Amino acid sequence: MKRGMRFTIYFFLLILLVGSCSQVLMAKDNKVDVRLLEVVHSIFYAPQYVALTKGYFNEEGINVKLSTAWGGDKAAASLMAGSCDIALIGPEPTIYIYQQGAKDYIINFAQLTNTAGSFLVAREPMPDFKWEDVKGKTIIGNRPGGAPQMVLEYSLKKRGIYPGKDVKVITNLDFTANAGAFVGGLGDFVQLFEPAASTLEAEGKGYVVGSFGVAGGNVPYTVYMAKKSYLEKNPEIIQAFTNAIYRAQRWVATHTAEEIAEAIRSFFIDTDRDILVKVVKRYLEQDTWDKNPIIEKEIFEHYEDIIILAGELEEKVPYEVVVNTDFAKKAIAKYQEE
């Protein structure tokens, strides 16, 4: 079944479940409440948590209410149904939804990460690992049509390794089940986000041997998005939100892994501090976090090429239709001299 049909069926079933609510809420402190939905909860989104702990959102006049969807389709469905105002997801749902003819489609307005955030974990240390080493093996991947799986496939294909032919990739597990399935004996490798990958390393149950952030190159992996109608009705809110994200990006770019880990520690109280620092260092070393929120046209269109290569898209959606960089440019103009 093509991605468009798969997404349509699952997406509209989810909309029936999440319901609808679209009003702008005013908090008791006269700041505007903004319902932010992140696709997963991960150290991968460190600048977002910095914006929260440093008070940047509050200083911009908004009170962010954060929740986690645990799935891109779920986050997109919640956004379309009005159960959240802004979502942090990979941009692929905006492309699928626009192509399905939605009038009030989703627009991407600020980028947070510019590489994939997952890692390839093996059962034993492989200090001389080469991507060709996965040939004839089994990788626990992620659901078809989602950013992690598409970047995994792209990373392999660009090296002449084809899933289904050269390597078996398991794609029918829930995102949260991958680590447990691997520990339970399934597969030779597993694709994991942090801190799951480093946690397995600390427990001696897995070893990071490759980075999809490095292997996949620059992509608009996670971006902030909102419905077209919300952007049109609430440009001041979107601007304030983007300002806060840009300020956090600047802070992260000028601080150490230890300082970043300490700033976001309250969001990961169950994660060992040494692991937290280790994860932040990994992301800093591969330049995961964007220095500003602009979604570049060349990088966005490259990502559409990856989606086409994955067989999930037949033709590109115009960049100018589903991307708005005005808010990001205004944020940079306001704060870059500070």
C-alpha positions in Angstrom: 0.0 0.0 0.0 1.4 3.4 -1.0 2.3 5.8 1.8 -0.4 8.3 0.7 -3.1 5.7 1.3 -1.6 4.3 4.5 -1.3 7.8 5.9 -4.8 8.8 4.9 -6.5 5.9 6.6 -4.4 6.1 9.8 -4.5 9.8 9.9 -8.3 10.2 9.7 -8.8 7.5 12.2 -6.6 9.4 14.6 -8.5 12.6 14.0 -11.7 10.9 15.1 -10.0 9.9 18.3 -8.2 13.2 19.3 -11.2 15.5 18.8 -11.1 19.2 18.1 -10.3 22.4 20.0 -9.0 25.5 18.3 -9.3 28.5 20.5 -6.4 30.6 21.7 -6.1 30.4 25.5 -5.0 33.2 27.8 -3.1 32.1 31.0 -3.7 33.7 34.4 -0.5 35.7 34.1 -1.7 37.3 30.9 0.6 35.3 28.8 -0.9 33.3 25.9 -1.1 29.6 26.4 0.5 27.6 23.5 -0.1 23.9 23.3 3.1 22.4 22.0 3.2 18.7 21.0 6.5 17.0 20.4 6.7 13.8 18.4 8.8 12.0 21.0 10.6 13.1 24.2 14.3 13.0 23.5 17.6 14.8 24.3 17.6 15.2 20.5 15.4 18.3 21.1 17.7 19.9 23.7 17.3 23.5 22.5 13.5 23.3 23.0 14.1 22.3 26.7 16.6 25.1 27.0 14.0 27.6 25.8 11.7 26.3 28.5 14.2 26.2 31.4 15.8 29.5 30.6 12.4 31.2 30.4 12.7 32.4 26.8 9.1 31.5 26.0 7.8 33.4 29.0 9.9 36.4 28.2 8.4 36.4 24.7 4.9 36.5 26.3 3.8 32.9 25.8 3.2 30.0 28.3 4.1 26.7 26.6 2.2 23.6 27.6 4.3 20.7 26.4 3.0 17.2 25.7 4.4 14.2 23.8 2.6 12.3 21.0 5.0 9.3 20.6 4.4 9.2 16.9 4.5 11.5 13.8 1.1 10.5 12.5 -0.4 11.0 16.0 1.2 14.4 16.3 0.0 15.5 12.8 -3.5 14.3 13.5 -3.7 16.2 16.8 -2.5 19.3 15.0 -5.1 19.0 12.3 -7.8 18.3 14.8 -6.9 21.4 16.8 -5.8 19.5 19.9 -2.5 21.3 19.9 -1.3 24.6 18.4 2.2 23.8 17.3 3.9 20.5 16.7 7.5 19.4 16.5 7.7 16.6 13.9 9.6 15.7 10.7 8.2 17.7 7.8 6.9 14.7 5.9 3.3 14.9 7.3 3.0 18.5 5.9 3.8 17.1 2.5 1.4 14.2 2.6 -1.5 16.3 4.0 -1.1 19.0 1.3 -1.0 16.4 -1.4 -4.2 14.9 -0.1 -5.9 18.2 -0.8 -6.4 19.6 2.7 -7.5 23.3 2.4 -6.2 24.2 5.9 -2.9 22.3 5.6 0.1 22.4 7.8 3.0 24.9 7.3 6.6 24.4 8.6 7.9 27.6 10.1 11.1 26.9 12.2 13.7 24.2 12.1 15.2 22.7 15.2 17.5 19.9 14.0 19.4 19.5 10.8 20.5 15.9 11.0 18.9 12.6 12.0 19.0 11.9 15.7 19.2 8.1 15.7 22.1 5.7 15.9 22.9 2.2 14.8 23.4 -0.1 17.7 25.1 -3.5 17.5 25.3 -6.4 19.9 29.1 -6.3 20.2 31.7 -3.5 19.9 32.7 -2.9 16.3 35.5 -0.3 16.3 36.1 -0.8 12.6 32.5 -0.8 11.6 31.6 -0.1 8.0 28.1 0.2 6.7 28.7 -2.8 4.4 28.9 -4.9 7.6 25.1 -4.9 7.8 24.8 -7.0 4.7 23.2 -10.3 5.3 22.0 -9.1 8.8 18.8 -7.9 10.3 18.2 -4.3 11.5 15.3 -3.3 13.7 14.1 -0.1 12.0 11.0 2.1 12.3 7.7 2.5 10.6 7.6 3.0 6.8 7.1 6.6 5.8 8.5 8.1 8.9 11.7 10.2 9.1 13.8 7.6 11.0 13.1 4.8 8.5 13.4 6.9 5.4 16.8 8.3 6.5 17.9 4.7 7.4 17.0 3.5 3.9 18.7 6.5 2.3 21.9 6.0 4.3 22.0 2.4 3.1 21.0 3.0 -0.5 23.5 5.8 -1.1 26.2 3.2 -0.2 24.7 0.5 -2.5 23.0 -1.5 0.3 19.4 -2.2 -0.4 16.8 -3.2 2.2 15.0 -6.4 1.4 17.9 -7.5 -0.9 21.1 -7.0 1.0 19.8 -6.5 4.5 16.5 -7.3 6.3 14.9 -4.3 8.0 12.1 -4.9 10.5 9.5 -2.1 10.3 6.4 -3.4 12.2 7.4 -2.6 15.8 6.2 0.4 17.8 8.8 3.0 18.3 9.0 2.4 22.0 9.4 -1.3 21.6 12.7 -1.4 19.6 15.2 -1.4 22.4 13.3 -4.1 24.4 13.0 -6.3 21.3 16.7 -6.0 20.6 17.7 -6.8 24.2 15.3 -9.8 23.9 17.3 -11.2 21.0 15.6 -9.8 17.9 17.9 -8.6 15.1 21.6 -8.0 14.7 21.4 -4.2 14.8 18.8 -1.7 16.0 18.1 1.9 15.2 17.7 3.9 18.4 17.4 7.4 19.6 19.1 8.8 22.7 19.2 8.2 25.6 18.1 4.6 24.7 21.3 3.9 22.7 23.7 5.2 25.4 21.7 3.4 28.1 22.1 0.1 26.4 25.9 0.8 26.1 26.0 1.6 29.8 24.3 -1.7 30.6 26.6 -3.7 28.2 23.6 -4.7 26.1 24.4 -2.8 22.9 27.1 -0.6 21.3 26.7 2.4 19.1 28.6 1.7 15.8 27.1 4.2 13.4 25.2 7.5 13.3 22.4 8.2 10.9 23.0 11.9 11.5 26.4 11.5 10.0 25.4 8.9 7.4 22.3 10.7 6.2 23.7 14.2 6.0 21.9 17.5 6.4 18.1 17.2 6.4 15.3 19.3 8.0 14.7 16.4 10.4 12.5 18.0 12.9 10.7 21.3 12.5 8.0 23.3 14.2 4.7 23.5 12.3 1.2 24.8 12.6 -2.0 24.9 10.6 -2.3 27.5 7.9 -5.2 29.1 9.7 -3.4 29.3 13.0 -0.4 31.1 11.4 -2.7 33.6 9.7 -4.8 34.3 12.8 -1.9 34.3 15.3 1.3 35.7 13.7 2.4 37.4 16.9 2.3 34.0 18.8 4.3 32.3 16.1 6.8 35.1 16.1 7.2 35.0 19.8 7.6 31.2 19.7 10.2 31.4 17.0 12.1 34.1 18.8 12.4 31.9 21.9 13.6 28.9 19.8 16.2 31.0 18.1 17.5 32.4 21.4 17.8 28.8 22.7 19.7 27.7 19.6 22.1 30.6 20.1 22.6 29.6 23.8 23.2 25.9 22.9 25.7 26.9 20.2 27.8 28.8 22.8 27.8 26.4 25.7 29.5 23.1 26.6 27.9 19.7 26.7 28.1 19.8 30.5 26.3 23.1 30.6 23.6 22.0 28.2 23.1 18.8 30.1 22.6 20.7 33.3 20.1 23.1 31.6 17.9 20.2 30.4 18.4 17.9 33.3 14.9 18.5 34.8 13.3 17.0 31.7 15.4 13.8 32.0 15.5 13.1 35.7 15.6 9.3 35.1 18.7 9.6 32.9 22.1 9.2 34.5 24.0 12.6 34.4 27.0 11.0 32.7 24.8 9.5 30.0 23.1 12.8 29.6 26.4 14.6 29.0 27.6 11.8 26.7 24.5 12.1 24.6 24.8 15.9 24.3 28.4 15.6 23.3 27.5 13.1 20.5 24.9 15.5 19.2 27.3 18.5 19.4 30.0 16.6 17.6 27.8 15.8 14.6 26.3 19.3 14.5 22.8 18.1 15.1 21.2 21.3 16.3 20.6 24.1 13.8 22.2 27.5 14.6 19.0 29.3 13.4 15.4 28.3 12.7 15.4 28.9 8.9 14.3 25.9 6.8 16.6 26.1 3.8 15.0 25.4 0.4 17.9 23.2 -0.9 17.9 21.1 2.2 14.1 20.8 2.2 14.0 19.7 -1.4 16.8 17.2 -0.7 14.6 15.7 2.0 11.7 15.4 -0.6 14.2 13.4 -2.7 14.8 11.1 0.2 11.0 10.6 0.5 10.7 9.9 -3.2 13.6 7.4 -3.0 11.7 5.6 -0.2 8.8 5.2 -2.5 6.5 7.3 -0.3 6.1 10.3 -2.6 5.7 10.6 -6.4 6.3 14.3 -6.9 7.6 17.2 -4.8 5.4 19.7 -3.1 6.5 23.3 -3.7 8.7 24.6 -1.0 7.0 28.0 -0.9 3.7 26.4 -0.2 4.5 24.3 2.9 7.4 26.4 4.3 7.3 29.9 5.8 10.7 31.4 6.7 9.4 34.9 7.6 9.2 34.3 11.3 12.7 32.8 11.4 14.2 35.7 9.5 12.5 38.2 11.8 13.8 36.4 14.9 17.3 36.5 13.5 17.1 40.1 12.7 15.9 40.9 16.2 18.4 38.9 18.2 21.5 38.2 16.1 23.3 41.4 17.3 22.9 40.6 21.0 
